Each structure stands twice: as structure tokens, then as C-alpha cells.
Amino acid sequence: MEAGTNQVAPDFSAIKTKQQAAWASGDYAVIGTTLQIVGETLCEALDLRAGQRVLDVAAGNGNATLAAARRWCDVVSTDYVGSLLERAKARASAEGLAVQFEQADAENLQFGDGAFDVVLSTFGVMFTPNQEKAAAELARVCKAGGKIGLANWTPTSFVGEMFKVMGRYIPPAAGVKPPPLWGTEDRLRELFGSRIAALQAPKRHFVFRYRSPKHWLDTFRTYYGPTHKAFGALDEGKQAALAEDLVGLVQRFNTATDGAMTVPSEYLEVVIRLR
């Protein structure tokens, strides 16, 4: 082998530890709650039936969890950030919904093969560092003929572009594939391969609605883990530059003309039926 062609495999364990710390910082629930409609529409796309066993992976503060529980499914809600599960638990309690909550790693789920009729993840599993392992786990715990439902930001979406902007200031971990690849049908077919009996992945839009671009920036800078961590790692000058670039990105996508922020962000609404 020629010199210089050897590539060191990513230290997925170390990367995951850093990611977990990032998602535990800030308070993702403040952002996550605004995304509730995505969980509702995904559950409708999956045509959930009362009594089905449903697993929500990387559930955050429980948007898809609550949507499935409202449809009388038997839901297990998981995330590797315990504080987010506590927020989800409070939401379920407030609505009187019976949900089982367990801390879990999306790349190493503690459930048996074929334990669930439906496996869900909204803007969650796409952020795992080892994409192949995460996809294999989703398929493993879903029964033959069952469904996997995902909501994944696309590479050219507002959120996809936001991560590209932040990546210019805080380079992503070497060897880790970009999360928005989950927002492409080609990558989904690579990840799930011969396990796919049928795949539907129409493009949808979630609209971020904030008082102003500055209100959005202040909210994400304070509460959204990856953005919170990125600003915290930069000196004052680079923080100002990143803030300017992010506001510029908002202005590029913003459809509001009254000073508010109304920004559509494209995502794939994925329904995979397994063999």
C-alpha cells in the first residue's frame, strides 16, 4: 500500500461521548417542542394502529413518542441524554399518556430482535456517528414486515446549511459522515440495503417561526446543544463572525418581510417497510 493511504478509523466511542455532552448542554427541549408537528405527521404517514409496539430512538423530549402514544400505541421512548427523557416524561404525565422511558444508545439498543412493530426517529438517529451501526440496530429491533419511520434534514435544507456554516468554525470529527446524508434516498438505500421491502421518502418542510432572526439566533445559541457548544469553543471575534454568518443564512432562507423569521427547512419523511 502506498504511503499516506492508510486511514485511521474514527474513535466512535470518543466522538459519541463528545456528542452526548453537546446534546446535553443548553436545553434541547426548548427547540424540540416547536417541532411537534413533525412527529404527528410522521405517525400519520406510518398509519399507526392502536396497540402496536413502537420504539422511539433518539427521542429527545418526545415529539414522536407523544404522537404515537396519542394514537394508543404501546411506546418505549429512548435517548442517551437522561435529562431530555425527563422532559419527555413530564410531557407524557401532563397528558396522562402511558409511555415507558429508557436511556439507550441508538447504536447499541438493549431490545430483542424484532421486538417492535414500528421504530421511529425524528431528527435524532441521523446524528449518530456510526451510521451503519445505527441503521442496523433500527432494522434489528423491528419485526419482519414492520416499519421504520424517520424525519431527516436534507443536505441542502436550512438546518443542513446551518451545520455547514458551523463546520467552517468547528470542523466535524474526521471520518464521520455528515448527518444530513440520512436526508437522501441514496444513503438510506445504502444503509438499509436488502432489508428494504418498500421505501417512501417524500420531501416535506418544517417552518421555523421566530420573532426575528436575532430571536432565533439567541434561542439556538442558548439552548441548541451543537450551536451552544460551537459558540462556547470560539473566541469573541469568531463568535461574532459565526453569529453574522448564521444571521446571513437565515436571511437567505427567510420568507417573512415584516422583520419576523419564517424559514422553511426541507426534510425527508421516510417510511421503510422491512422484508
C-alpha positions, 0 to 999 in steps of 0.5 A: 500500500502506498504511503499516506493511504492508510486511514485511521478509523474514527474513535466512535466511542470518543466522538459519541461521548463528545456528542452526548455532552453537546446534546446535553448542554443548553436545553434541547427541549426548548427547540424540540417542542416547536417541532411537534408537528413533525412527529404527528405527521410522521405517525400519520404517514406510518398509519399507526394502529392502536396497540402496536409496539413502537420504539422511539430512538433518539427521542429527545423530549418526545415529539414522536413518542407523544404522537404515537402514544396519542394514537394508543400505541404501546411506546418505549421512548429512548435517548442517551441524554437522561435529562431530555427523557425527563422532559419527555416524561413530564410531557407524557404525565401532563397528558396522562399518556402511558409511555415507558422511558429508557436511556439507550444508545441508538447504536447499541439498543438493549431490545430483542430482535424484532421486538417492535412493530414500528421504530421511529426517529425524528431528527435524532438517529441521523446524528449518530456517528456510526451510521451503519451501526445505527441503521442496523440496530433500527432494522434489528429491533423491528419485526419482519414486515414492520416499519421504520419511520424517520424525519431527516434534514436534507443536505441542502435544507436550512438546518443542513446549511446551518451545520455547514456554516458551523463546520467552517468554525468547528470542523466535524470529527474526521471520518464521520459522515455528515448527518444530513446524508440520512436526508437522501434516498441514496444513503438510506438505500445504502444503509438499509440495503436488502432489508428494504421491502418498500421505501417512501421518502417524500420531501416535506418542510418544517417552518421555523417561526421566530420573532426575528432572526436575532430571536432565533439566533439567541434561542439556538445559541442558548439552548441548541446543544451543537450551536451552544457548544460551537459558540462556547469553543470560539473566541469573541471575534469568531463568535461574532463572525459565526453569529453574522454568518448564521444571521446571513443564512437565515436571511437567505432562507427567510420568507417573512418581510415584516422583520419576523423569521419564517424559514422553511427547512426541507426534510425527508419523511421516510417510511421503510417497510422491512422484508 
